[in-house]
């Protein structure tokens, strides 16, 4: 007698619901993480730029504003930048929070602290 193998319909539906929820969560919280990585990359680029290394706040703010328009980084503005002089260079950092709705009244709130330090 051969025993049948496979997934039952109810088992398949349970796995499908879990996978759909995980995909939904990924679609909701993925873009803020991508934006965080973009901001961090832009901070490192500005910190290594010879024009911005002078440490003049206005030069750094202008460089950030131009890059923010090109890269579409709406979560922070030049007013949120913290610029610190370290040796002969500068270190850029910021802190911000992003909240995204997941399902109904459930929200995912994420705190980010990008910096130009490696």
C-alpha positions as CSV (number, residue, x, y, z in Angstrom):
1,X,0.0,0.0,0.0
2,X,1.4,3.4,-1.0
3,X,1.2,6.2,1.4
4,X,0.4,9.6,-0.2
5,X,2.7,12.6,0.5
6,X,2.2,16.2,0.0
7,X,0.7,19.3,1.6
8,X,-2.9,19.6,2.5
9,X,-4.9,22.6,1.4
10,X,-5.2,23.9,5.0
11,X,-1.4,23.6,5.5
12,X,-0.8,25.3,2.2
13,X,-3.1,28.2,3.1
14,X,-1.4,28.6,6.5
15,X,2.1,28.8,4.9
16,X,0.7,31.2,2.2
17,X,-0.7,33.6,4.9
18,X,2.6,33.7,6.8
19,X,4.6,34.3,3.6
20,X,2.2,37.0,2.5
21,X,2.5,38.7,5.9
22,X,6.3,38.6,5.7
23,X,6.3,39.9,2.2
24,X,3.9,42.8,3.2
25,X,6.2,43.6,6.1
26,X,9.2,43.6,3.8
27,X,7.5,45.9,1.4
28,X,6.6,48.3,4.2
29,X,9.8,48.5,6.1
30,X,12.3,47.8,3.2
31,X,12.3,51.3,1.7
32,X,13.2,53.2,4.9
33,X,16.2,50.8,5.3
34,X,17.2,51.5,1.7
35,X,16.9,55.2,2.3
36,X,19.1,54.9,5.5
37,X,21.8,53.1,3.5
38,X,21.6,55.9,0.8
39,X,21.9,58.6,3.4
40,X,24.9,56.9,5.0
41,X,26.6,56.5,1.6
42,X,26.0,60.2,0.9
43,X,27.4,61.2,4.3
44,X,30.6,59.3,3.6
45,X,30.9,60.9,0.1
46,X,30.4,64.4,1.5
47,X,32.9,63.8,4.4
48,X,35.5,62.7,1.9
49,X,34.8,65.6,-0.5
50,X,37.7,68.1,-0.4
51,X,35.3,71.1,-0.9
52,X,33.3,70.1,2.2
53,X,36.3,69.2,4.3
54,X,36.8,72.9,5.0
55,X,34.3,72.5,7.8
56,X,32.2,75.4,6.8
57,X,28.6,74.5,7.7
58,X,27.1,76.2,4.7
59,X,29.4,74.2,2.2
60,X,28.4,70.9,3.9
61,X,24.7,71.9,3.9
62,X,24.8,72.9,0.2
63,X,26.5,69.6,-0.7
64,X,23.9,67.6,1.3
65,X,20.9,69.5,-0.2
66,X,22.1,68.9,-3.8
67,X,22.7,65.2,-3.1
68,X,19.3,64.9,-1.2
69,X,17.4,66.2,-4.2
70,X,19.2,63.8,-6.6
71,X,18.9,60.7,-4.4
72,X,15.4,61.5,-3.1
73,X,16.0,61.4,0.7
74,X,12.9,63.1,2.2
75,X,13.4,61.8,5.8
76,X,16.0,64.4,6.7
77,X,17.0,67.9,5.6
78,X,20.2,69.9,6.0
79,X,18.8,71.3,9.3
80,X,19.0,67.8,10.8
81,X,22.7,67.4,10.1
82,X,25.2,67.3,13.0
83,X,28.6,68.3,11.7
84,X,31.6,67.6,13.9
85,X,35.3,68.4,13.1
86,X,37.6,65.4,13.7
87,X,41.2,66.0,13.0
88,X,41.6,67.4,9.5
89,X,38.2,66.1,8.4
90,X,34.5,66.2,9.3
91,X,32.0,63.7,10.6
92,X,28.4,64.0,9.5
93,X,25.6,62.4,11.5
94,X,21.8,62.7,12.0
95,X,19.0,61.0,13.9
96,X,15.5,60.5,12.6
97,X,12.5,58.2,13.0
98,X,10.3,56.7,10.3
99,X,6.9,55.2,11.0
100,X,5.1,53.2,8.4
101,X,1.6,51.6,8.6
102,X,1.7,47.8,8.3
103,X,-1.8,46.5,8.7
104,X,-4.9,48.4,10.0
105,X,-3.7,50.1,13.3
106,X,-0.3,48.4,13.4
107,X,2.6,50.7,12.7
108,X,6.4,49.9,12.4
109,X,8.5,52.7,13.8
110,X,12.2,52.7,13.1
111,X,14.9,54.9,14.6
112,X,18.0,55.5,12.4
113,X,21.3,57.2,13.2
114,X,23.4,57.4,10.0
115,X,27.0,58.7,10.3
116,X,29.9,59.2,7.9
117,X,32.2,57.1,10.2
118,X,33.2,53.8,8.6
